[in-house]
Amino acid sequence: MALHSAYLYPSHLRPRRSTLVKLLSIYICAAVLASAQAPRVGDIEFYGLHKVSEQRLLHALHVKPGDPLPPSKGDLEDELEKISGVILAHVEAVCCEGSKATLFVGIEEKGAPHLAFHTPPTGEAVLPQEIVDTYHQFLEAVRAAARRGSTAEDLTSGHSLMADPDARDLQGRFIDFAGAHMLLLREVLSGSSDDEQRAMAATILGYAPVKKDAVNNLESAMQDPDEAVRANALRALNAIAVLARLQPNLEIHVSPTWFVEMLNSIVLSDRTRAATALVTLTEQNAAGALDQIRERALDSIVEMAQWKELRYALPAFILTGRIAGMSETEIQKAWTSGHRQEVIAIALGPGRKKKLDSPL
């Protein structure tokens, strides 16, 4: 099973923001990826459970913490989809705590919210080879930076600028590409039949000199059938949302609607990147977005907030605390003191237990 190790560098948020939100930085673990030792299963995290119990899923997986990482995610998903009431399954290994990888198991149950994506496009538009080569060089620079532990980035310009000088130099070229090729980037993002071409276009479109010009295209790309395209669009929109909050005079509007819908996705990166972006979008004028989360994805947020993998649980926990009406100081105190269940109980309201207490 391939580890979750592609272009997934951290979302480093600006220094003036609250201490709690600074904790949102998500880092690549490169030590095990560079090691000859095959990782083993650490924690197993579940999401999408409403009626099916963790015990039934574990029984079908035949995997427990400490076991070698299974070689085929497809085989695991096939076994899970044989369970009555399970429509789709998604298994993903995320590196790493020491030599152990966390196994995330997503389930879509019959009758649960279903996230529909665009039909795969069939167009032939492609980006110039110079852009393709630069993008690949950038991916290598990010991997090298991760191995050195240089994973910080600045989003205050509305796009990522990494602290690592090699990666940052290549991102400077993305700014030039976006300014010179806006029409082609839009055409490739919306119509190319090549998934990688669309993923590259989503990244580089985020470097548009006028961010308002890129928002609609990137929001549409959040419904792309390929998860890498969605991930890059989410990342770009999160950076634009940071700029929109810092400079309201630019009148940039990033809608929370599709981010909220993606909290119900079966794909891990959809959920985690949407939660991170929603933390940004709910820092100011948050009532509308929080109402949407409460109405459309409260169970998903609560479920994620309980994960043992803290770097992925934190964004959902912040959103849960905001839904509960807590201040940022109160949320931070509850997080650091380990009082997650108390916050979840407030967010769920009277008469509701946390969803995972008594699955059928």
C-alpha positions in Angstrom: 0.0 0.0 0.0 1.5 3.4 -1.0 1.9 5.9 1.8 0.3 9.3 1.7 3.4 11.1 0.7 2.7 13.2 -2.4 2.7 17.0 -2.6 1.2 17.5 0.9 3.3 20.1 2.5 1.9 21.9 5.6 -0.6 24.7 5.8 1.5 27.2 7.9 -0.7 30.1 9.1 0.5 33.6 9.8 2.3 34.4 13.0 -0.3 36.9 14.3 -3.0 34.3 14.5 -3.9 32.6 17.7 -1.6 30.0 19.3 -4.3 27.4 18.8 -4.6 27.9 15.1 -0.8 27.8 14.7 -1.0 24.2 15.7 -2.7 23.4 12.4 0.6 23.0 10.6 0.6 19.4 9.2 4.1 18.0 8.5 5.3 15.2 6.2 7.2 12.5 8.0 10.1 11.6 5.8 12.1 9.3 8.1 10.2 6.1 7.4 9.8 7.0 3.7 13.6 7.1 3.4 14.0 3.9 5.4 14.3 0.4 4.1 12.1 -0.8 7.0 8.5 -1.3 6.0 6.1 0.6 8.4 3.6 -1.2 10.6 0.1 -0.2 11.4 -0.2 2.2 14.3 -3.6 3.6 15.1 -6.6 2.8 13.0 -9.0 5.7 12.5 -12.5 5.4 11.2 -14.9 7.9 9.6 -18.3 7.8 8.0 -19.8 5.5 10.6 -23.4 5.9 11.4 -24.8 2.4 11.8 -21.9 0.0 11.1 -19.7 -0.6 14.1 -15.9 -0.3 14.3 -15.8 -3.9 15.5 -17.5 -5.2 12.3 -15.0 -3.2 10.2 -12.0 -4.5 12.1 -13.2 -8.0 11.7 -13.4 -7.5 7.9 -10.0 -5.9 7.7 -8.1 -8.6 9.6 -5.6 -5.9 10.6 -4.7 -4.7 14.0 -2.2 -2.2 15.4 1.4 -3.6 15.2 0.7 -5.7 12.0 2.7 -5.0 8.9 1.1 -2.5 6.6 -1.2 -4.5 4.2 0.2 -4.5 0.7 -3.1 -3.8 -1.1 -5.5 -1.1 -0.2 -7.8 -2.4 -3.0 -8.2 -5.8 -1.3 -9.1 -4.1 2.0 -11.7 -1.9 0.4 -13.2 -4.9 -1.4 -13.6 -6.8 1.9 -15.2 -3.7 3.6 -17.6 -3.3 0.8 -18.9 -6.8 1.4 -20.4 -5.7 4.7 -24.1 -5.1 4.7 -24.9 -1.5 4.5 -21.5 -0.4 3.2 -21.7 1.2 -0.2 -18.1 2.4 -0.6 -14.9 2.1 1.3 -11.6 4.1 1.2 -8.4 3.0 3.0 -5.4 5.2 3.3 -2.1 4.9 5.2 -0.6 8.1 6.5 3.0 8.3 7.6 4.3 8.3 10.4 4.9 8.0 14.1 8.3 6.4 14.3 8.0 3.2 12.3 4.2 3.2 12.4 1.7 4.5 9.9 -1.9 5.5 10.8 -4.5 3.6 8.8 -7.6 5.7 8.0 -10.7 3.8 7.0 -13.5 5.7 5.4 -17.0 4.3 4.9 -20.0 5.5 2.9 -23.1 3.8 4.3 -26.4 3.3 2.5 -28.5 6.4 2.9 -25.5 8.6 4.1 -24.6 11.9 2.4 -23.0 11.2 -0.9 -20.6 13.7 -2.5 -21.0 13.7 -6.3 -18.2 14.9 -8.6 -18.0 16.1 -12.1 -17.9 13.7 -15.0 -14.2 13.2 -16.1 -13.4 15.7 -18.8 -12.3 14.6 -22.3 -10.4 17.7 -23.6 -6.9 17.7 -25.0 -5.6 21.0 -23.6 -2.2 20.7 -22.0 0.3 23.0 -20.3 3.6 24.1 -21.8 6.5 21.8 -21.1 8.2 24.5 -19.1 5.4 24.6 -16.6 5.3 20.8 -16.4 9.0 20.6 -15.8 8.9 23.3 -13.1 6.1 21.7 -11.3 7.9 18.4 -11.2 11.0 20.2 -9.9 8.9 21.8 -7.3 7.6 18.4 -6.1 11.1 17.2 -5.7 12.1 20.3 -3.8 9.2 19.8 -1.4 10.2 16.2 -0.8 13.8 17.3 -0.2 12.7 20.1 2.1 10.5 17.6 4.1 13.5 15.4 4.6 15.4 18.3 6.1 12.4 19.3 8.2 11.9 22.6 6.4 8.2 22.5 5.9 7.0 25.9 6.9 5.1 28.1 4.4 3.6 31.6 4.4 0.0 32.0 3.0 -0.4 35.7 3.6 0.1 36.7 -0.1 -2.9 34.4 -1.0 -0.6 31.6 -2.2 2.0 29.4 -0.6 5.5 30.7 -0.3 7.7 28.0 1.4 10.5 28.8 3.8 12.7 26.4 1.9 14.6 28.6 -0.6 14.7 26.0 -3.4 10.9 25.4 -3.3 10.2 29.1 -2.8 12.2 30.0 -6.0 10.1 27.6 -8.0 6.9 29.0 -6.6 8.1 32.4 -7.8 8.0 31.0 -11.3 4.4 29.8 -10.7 3.5 33.5 -10.2 4.9 34.3 -13.6 3.2 31.3 -15.2 -0.2 32.3 -13.7 0.1 35.8 -15.0 1.0 34.7 -18.5 -1.3 31.7 -19.0 -4.5 32.4 -17.2 -6.8 31.4 -20.1 -4.9 28.1 -20.7 -4.8 27.3 -17.0 -8.6 27.6 -16.8 -9.0 25.5 -20.0 -6.8 22.7 -18.7 -8.3 22.8 -15.2 -11.9 22.5 -16.5 -11.4 20.3 -19.6 -8.2 18.3 -19.8 -8.6 14.6 -19.8 -5.2 14.2 -18.0 -5.6 14.2 -14.2 -2.0 15.4 -13.6 -2.4 18.3 -16.0 -5.5 19.4 -14.1 -3.7 19.0 -10.7 -0.9 21.2 -12.0 -3.3 23.8 -13.3 -5.1 23.9 -9.9 -1.8 24.6 -8.1 -0.6 27.3 -10.5 -3.9 29.0 -10.9 -3.7 29.7 -7.1 -0.8 32.1 -7.9 -3.0 34.3 -10.1 -2.0 38.0 -9.7 -5.7 38.9 -9.1 -7.0 36.2 -6.8 -10.7 37.0 -7.5 -10.0 35.8 -11.1 -9.2 32.3 -9.8 -11.8 31.6 -7.2 -14.7 30.4 -9.4 -12.4 28.0 -11.3 -10.9 26.6 -8.1 -14.3 26.2 -6.5 -15.4 24.2 -9.5 -12.3 22.1 -9.3 -13.3 21.0 -5.8 -15.8 18.8 -7.6 -13.2 17.3 -9.9 -13.3 13.4 -10.1 -9.6 13.2 -9.2 -8.7 13.6 -5.5 -5.2 15.2 -6.3 -6.9 17.9 -8.3 -9.4 18.5 -5.5 -6.5 18.6 -2.9 -4.6 21.2 -4.9 -7.7 23.3 -5.4 -8.5 23.1 -1.7 -5.0 24.1 -0.8 -5.1 27.1 -3.2 -8.4 28.3 -2.0 -7.3 28.1 1.6 -4.4 30.4 0.9 -6.8 32.8 -1.0 -9.1 32.7 2.0 -6.2 33.8 4.3 -5.6 36.8 2.0 -9.3 37.6 1.9 -9.5 37.7 5.7 -6.3 39.9 5.9 -7.3 42.3 3.2 -11.1 42.6 3.1 -10.8 45.6 0.8 -9.9 43.2 -2.0 -13.5 41.9 -1.9 -12.5 38.3 -2.4 -15.3 35.9 -1.5 -14.6 32.2 -0.9 -17.8 30.3 -0.3 -17.9 27.8 2.5 -20.5 25.6 0.8 -18.3 23.1 -1.0 -15.9 22.9 1.9 -18.8 21.9 4.1 -20.0 19.3 1.6 -16.5 17.8 1.4 -16.5 17.1 5.1 -18.8 14.2 4.2 -16.4 12.8 1.5 -15.1 9.3 1.7 -11.6 10.6 0.8 -9.4 11.6 3.7 -7.7 14.6 2.0 -11.0 16.0 1.0 -12.1 16.0 4.7 -8.9 17.2 6.3 -8.2 20.0 3.8 -11.8 21.2 3.9 -11.7 21.3 7.7 -8.4 23.3 7.6 -9.9 25.8 5.1 -13.1 26.1 7.2 -11.0 27.1 10.2 -9.8 30.0 8.2 -13.3 30.9 6.8 -14.9 30.8 10.3 -12.5 33.1 12.0 -14.6 36.2 11.1 -18.3 36.5 10.2 -18.5 32.9 10.9 -22.2 32.4 11.6 -23.3 31.4 8.1 -20.5 28.8 7.7 -21.0 27.4 11.1 -24.7 27.0 10.5 -23.9 25.1 7.3 -21.6 22.8 9.2 -24.1 22.2 11.9 -26.8 21.4 9.4 -24.8 19.4 6.8 -21.8 17.9 8.5 -21.9 18.0 12.3 -21.5 14.3 12.7 -18.5 14.3 10.4 -16.8 17.1 12.3 -17.5 15.4 15.6 -16.1 12.1 14.3 -12.9 13.7 13.1 -12.5 15.7 16.3 -12.2 12.4 18.2 -9.4 11.0 16.1 -6.2 9.9 17.9 -4.1 11.3 15.1 -4.0 14.8 16.7 -2.7 16.8 13.7 -5.8 15.7 11.8 -8.2 16.0 14.7 -7.3 19.6 15.6 -9.0 21.5 12.8 -12.2 19.6 13.3 -12.0 20.2 17.0 -11.6 23.9 16.5 -14.7 23.9 14.4 -16.6 21.9 17.0 -15.6 24.4 19.6 -16.8 27.3 17.5 -20.1 25.5 16.9 -20.3 25.1 20.6 -20.0 28.9 21.0 -16.7 28.8 22.8 -14.0 31.4 22.6 -10.6 30.6 21.0 -9.0 30.7 24.5 -11.6 28.2 25.8 -11.1 25.9 22.8 -7.3 26.0 23.3 -7.6 25.2 27.0 -10.0 22.3 26.3 -7.7 20.9 23.7 -4.5 21.1 25.8 -6.2 19.7 28.9 -7.7 16.7 27.0 -11.4 17.7 27.4 -12.5 17.0 23.9 -15.6 15.0 24.9 -17.0 17.9 26.9 -16.7 20.3 23.9 -18.3 17.7 21.6 -21.2 17.3 24.0 -21.9 21.0 24.0 -21.7 21.1 20.2 -24.1 18.2 19.8 -26.6 19.7 22.2 -28.8 18.1 24.9 -30.1 14.7 24.3 -27.4 13.6 21.9 -24.5 11.3 22.7 -21.3 11.3 20.7 -22.0 9.3 17.6 -19.4 6.5 18.2 -20.6 5.6 21.7 -23.1 2.9 20.6 -22.9 1.9 16.9 -25.3 -0.8 15.9 
